[in-house]
Structure formats: structure tokens, C-alpha cells
Amino acid sequence: MDRNRFADIHCSVSRAAGVAADPWTLLILRDLFLGLNRYEELRRDLGIATNVLADRLDRLVADGLAERHAYQDNPLRHAYRLTPAGRDLYPVLLTLLAWGDRHRSEGGPPLRLLHADCGHPAVPSLTCSHCGGALTPETTTAAPGPGGRAAPGTALVPGRLPTSLGPA
């Protein structure tokens, strides 16, 4: 799949998907968040082919989501650390986790999240940064943004959006 083709679509979802919306990439990111950061750890945990793992790690580094750091010189071995851009994908992974737990988990969730501040189990949810209310299809609308325009991949979207947000 040519993920670079999504870079030309004038849409943040498309551009993000071109970088991160590959199942292996998402699983590697999950493992990096869980603290597995060495090539062999990732390979063993995921059961992934070495060429696929090497390709996805190279892309994560090239796309600025992870950095390589040598932890051994002879032979040279690297660990991978998430960059701030990579860490910003955590809510995406949590949202996928919550969806998978609700719709694809047999016998209960395979992983529980505990909130470090209170120690309680946590279920990821999206909330408004202003009022804290839940963000759902029923409670949100889309409006034009400063970088919005009709372009390939978004040719019909502008016609579906309101012309203004109203009072700011």
C-alpha cells in the first residue's frame, strides 16, 4: 500500500492515516507505549516477520514518531523511543482499545488500564477540552477550519459544513 498518496488529500484524518493506520504500525506503537523498545522484544512479542518490523520501524523513525538510540555497540543494537509526535498518538490507541474492548473482546478485555492519579480502572473516553462533556456523533458538529478547502479527498465535505461557527 502506498501510504504517501494520502499526503495529497487535504484532510488531517487522511494524512494521519497515511502515517499510522497500518495494523503492524499500531501494534508496534502499542508495544512502545507498554515499554517494549528493543527490536528483538518487539519481534518476539508480535511474532512479526523481521522485514515487516524493520520496515515499520524505519517508517516510524522517518515520519518522526520514534527515534533510534544505540544501547549496544558490538554488534550495534538500537532501542526505539517515542517522540512527542509519537506520544501524541496515545489517545488514538486508547480509543481503538476501548472500541476493541466493547466490540471485539471475547471473555472480557485482555488489558486493563489503571489511572495512576487515582489507582482506579479507567475506560478511555473523548471529552470536550472546554466543558468536559462527552464527544459523540450526536454531541459534535464539524465547521470549516482555517486550513480547510475543497481538494481531492474532500471535494464534497465543504458543502456539508455550516458556513460559520457563530459566536466564538
C-alpha positions in Angstrom: 0.0 0.0 0.0 1.3 3.4 -0.9 0.7 5.4 2.2 2.3 8.5 0.7 -0.7 9.0 -1.6 -2.7 10.1 1.4 -0.4 13.1 2.0 -2.0 14.8 -1.0 -5.5 14.6 0.3 -6.4 17.8 2.1 -7.6 16.2 5.3 -6.0 15.7 8.7 -7.6 12.2 9.0 -6.1 11.1 5.7 -2.7 12.5 6.5 -2.6 10.8 9.9 -3.9 7.6 8.4 -1.1 7.6 5.9 1.4 7.6 8.8 -0.2 5.4 11.5 -3.2 3.5 10.1 -1.4 0.2 9.5 -2.2 -2.7 11.9 1.5 -3.5 12.4 2.4 0.1 13.0 -0.4 0.5 15.6 0.8 -2.7 17.4 4.4 -1.5 17.4 3.2 1.8 18.8 1.2 -0.1 21.5 4.3 -2.1 22.5 6.4 1.1 22.6 3.9 2.6 24.9 4.0 -0.5 27.1 7.7 -0.3 27.4 8.9 -2.8 24.8 11.5 -0.8 22.9 14.1 -3.2 21.5 13.9 -4.8 18.1 14.1 -8.3 19.4 11.5 -7.6 22.1 9.1 -6.2 19.5 9.7 -9.2 17.1 9.1 -11.8 19.9 6.0 -10.1 21.3 4.3 -9.5 18.0 5.5 -12.6 16.1 6.1 -10.2 13.2 8.4 -11.0 10.2 11.8 -9.3 10.5 11.4 -7.5 7.2 8.0 -6.1 8.1 9.2 -5.0 11.6 12.3 -3.3 10.1 10.1 -1.5 7.5 7.6 -0.3 10.1 10.3 0.9 12.5 12.1 2.7 9.7 8.8 4.4 8.8 8.1 5.4 12.4 11.6 7.0 12.5 11.2 8.7 9.1 7.8 10.0 10.0 9.1 11.5 13.3 7.1 9.2 15.6 10.1 7.3 17.1 13.8 7.8 17.4 16.6 5.1 17.4 19.1 5.1 20.3 22.1 2.7 20.3 22.2 0.7 23.5 25.0 -1.7 22.3 28.0 -1.1 20.1 29.3 -4.5 19.1 27.1 -5.6 17.4 25.2 -2.4 17.1 21.7 -2.6 18.6 19.1 0.0 18.9 16.2 0.8 21.2 13.3 2.9 20.0 11.7 5.8 21.9 8.6 7.7 21.0 9.0 11.3 20.1 6.5 13.9 21.2 4.6 13.3 17.9 4.5 9.6 18.6 3.4 10.1 22.2 0.5 12.3 20.9 -0.9 9.1 19.3 -1.7 7.7 22.7 -5.3 8.9 22.7 -5.8 7.2 19.3 -4.5 3.9 20.7 -6.7 4.3 23.8 -9.7 4.9 21.6 -9.0 1.8 19.5 -8.5 -0.2 22.7 -11.9 1.0 24.1 -13.6 0.1 20.8 -12.0 -3.3 20.7 -12.9 -4.0 24.3 -16.6 -3.1 23.6 -16.9 -4.8 20.2 -14.2 -7.4 19.7 -13.3 -8.8 23.1 -14.4 -12.3 24.0 -14.3 -13.1 27.7 -13.5 -9.5 28.7 -10.8 -7.0 27.9 -7.3 -8.5 27.5 -5.7 -5.5 29.1 -7.0 -3.1 31.9 -5.9 0.5 32.2 -5.3 1.9 35.7 -5.3 5.6 36.2 -2.1 6.4 38.0 -3.6 9.5 39.8 -6.4 7.6 41.5 -5.5 3.9 41.1 -8.9 3.0 39.6 -9.5 1.1 36.4 -10.1 3.6 33.6 -12.2 3.3 30.4 -10.9 5.7 27.7 -13.4 8.3 26.6 -13.3 11.5 24.5 -14.3 14.7 26.2 -14.5 18.4 25.3 -11.4 20.3 26.2 -13.7 23.2 27.2 -16.5 21.8 29.3 -15.6 18.1 29.8 -18.7 16.8 28.1 -18.6 13.6 26.1 -17.7 13.9 22.4 -20.0 11.7 20.3 -21.5 11.9 16.9 -24.7 13.3 18.5 -22.9 16.0 20.5 -20.5 17.3 17.9 -20.7 19.1 14.6 -17.9 20.0 12.1 -17.2 23.5 10.9 -14.7 24.9 8.5 -11.2 25.3 9.8 -8.6 27.9 8.8 -6.8 25.4 6.6 -9.9 23.9 5.0 -10.5 23.9 1.3 -12.1 21.8 -1.3 -9.5 19.4 -2.7 -9.1 15.8 -3.8 -10.4 13.6 -1.0 -12.5 16.5 0.5 -14.4 17.6 -2.6 -17.9 17.2 -1.1 -17.1 18.0 2.6 -17.2 21.8 2.4 -20.7 21.7 1.1 -21.8 19.8 4.1 -20.4 22.2 6.7 -22.1 25.2 8.2 -20.7 28.5 6.8 -19.7 29.8 10.3 -19.3 28.7 13.9 -21.4 31.5 15.3 -20.2 33.3 18.4 -16.6 32.4 19.5 
